[in-house]
Amino acid sequence: MFGTTALTYNTESVKPKPDSWAACWDKNYAKKLSMNELAWYRVFTTALYLGEDPNNVKDWNRLWNAVRDQHKLVLKYWSSGMEMQQLFTNREIYLGEFWSGRTLNLKDKGVPVGEAVGAQFLALKEAEWAAWSQQVTAWELAQYADAP
């Protein structure tokens, strides 16, 4: 799943498995959350959290207010994959948006992480593309779901 970003979480500390980006605004995870430092990541995941189209945000004030609310919960805004991997490995954080390839690498090293995936985590424009991506995601999950 190289090239995708998902909600990555510590499978021992986050129960139940997150079912939306709302987990990144949950006060139970205050200072156990790390998000990417890039502004477009902030816009993208916050728009999805609010039910907005990240490619066509209608209410920018609401979006930036949600970003400010989340800021109070964030331990660190990460800037490199290695930095995020260390935060998970050292158990300094419980969840955050992260690259799927790096998450798989952490799993391979025995770090208790998983990915929350599904349509609620994606911005889809075309019904055909949505159906195709669900099939690809299902195949990818079948390949890696029980990987040691």
N, C-alpha and C positions, 0 to 999 in steps of 0.2 A: 504494500500500500504506500510505496514511496510517492511523495509529492502531495499528500493530503494532510490537512490539519483536522484534528478531532479533539474532543474533550477527553483528556487523559486523566485517570484518577487512580488513587491508591486503593486497591481492591480490599485491603484489610481495614482501612480507616473510613471509607465512604460506603455506607450501606443505607438504603439500597443503591444499586447502580443508578447513576444520574439518567434521567429521561429527557432532559432539555438543558439548554444553556442557563436556565434559572439557577442551577446548582452553583454557578459562579457569582451569584448574588446572595447566596444563603449565608446568613450571619454565623451559622454553626461552623463555617469554614474560614472565619476571619483570621487573617494572617497565616493561613495554610493554603493560600491561593497564589499562583503565579501566572501572569498573562504576558503575551508578547508585547514588546515595547513599541511596535510600529502602530501609528495612528489608524491605518486602514484595517488592521486586525481589530482594534477597538470598535470601529464603526461596524465592521462586518458581524462580529459575534453579538454586539449589543443590539443591532437591528434584528437579528434572528431572535434574540431573547424577547424583544418587544413585539415580535410578530410582524415586523416591517421587512420590506424587500431591501436587502443591503445595496442593491444596485439602483434603487430609486426611493431613498428615504423621504418620507413626507413630513415628519415632525422632528426637525433637528434639535429643537429645544428639549424635547422629551428624551431624545437619544443622549445628548450631552449630560443631562441631569442623571441619567442612569449610569453613564460612565463615571461621573463624580461619585455617585453612591457606591459603585464597585471599588473605586480607588481606596476607599476607607478599609476595604477588606483585603487588599492585595499586599502580600509580603514583599514581592519583588516583580518588577517588569523585566523579563529576560531578554537578552540580546543575542544569545548563541545557543545552539543545540546542546553543546557540552554543559553550559551553565544550567539549563533546565534538567538535563540528565542528572547532574550532581544534586540538584534540589530534591528530585525524587529518590535518588539512591540514598541520600542522607536523611530521608524522611522529614525534610524541613517543610515540605508542602504535601497536600493531599490531592489537589487537582489543579488543572489549568489547560489552556489550549496548547496543543503540541503536535509536532509532526509525527505521522503514523510510523514512518520508517524508524525513527529514533525510539518510539514507544516499543516497537517490536524488538529492537536491540536491547532495551531495558528488560523486557520479558525474558529474552534469551539469557540474560545475566542473572536471572532469579529475582529481580525487583518486582514486587507485587503490584503491577499496574495493569490496567485495562483501558479500553476505549469505549466511550458511549457513542454509538452510531445510530443513524436512522434519518428519516426525512426531516425531522424537526431540527436537525443540525445542519441542514443543507439549504442553499438558495437555488431553487430550480426554476427555469423559465419555460421549458418546453415539456409537454406531457410525454413525448417520445423519449426525450433525454432522461426524464425522471424514471421511466420504466427501465431503460437501459442501465442507468446508474444503480438502481435497486438490484438488478440482476448481477452486476459486477460486484457490488458490495456484498451480496449474499455469497457469491463465489469466494471472495477474499476472506470473509469471515469463516467460511467452512475450511479454508486452508490453514488459518492461523488460530482459530478459536481454542483448540486444545494443544497448541504448540508448547513444548516444555520450556 
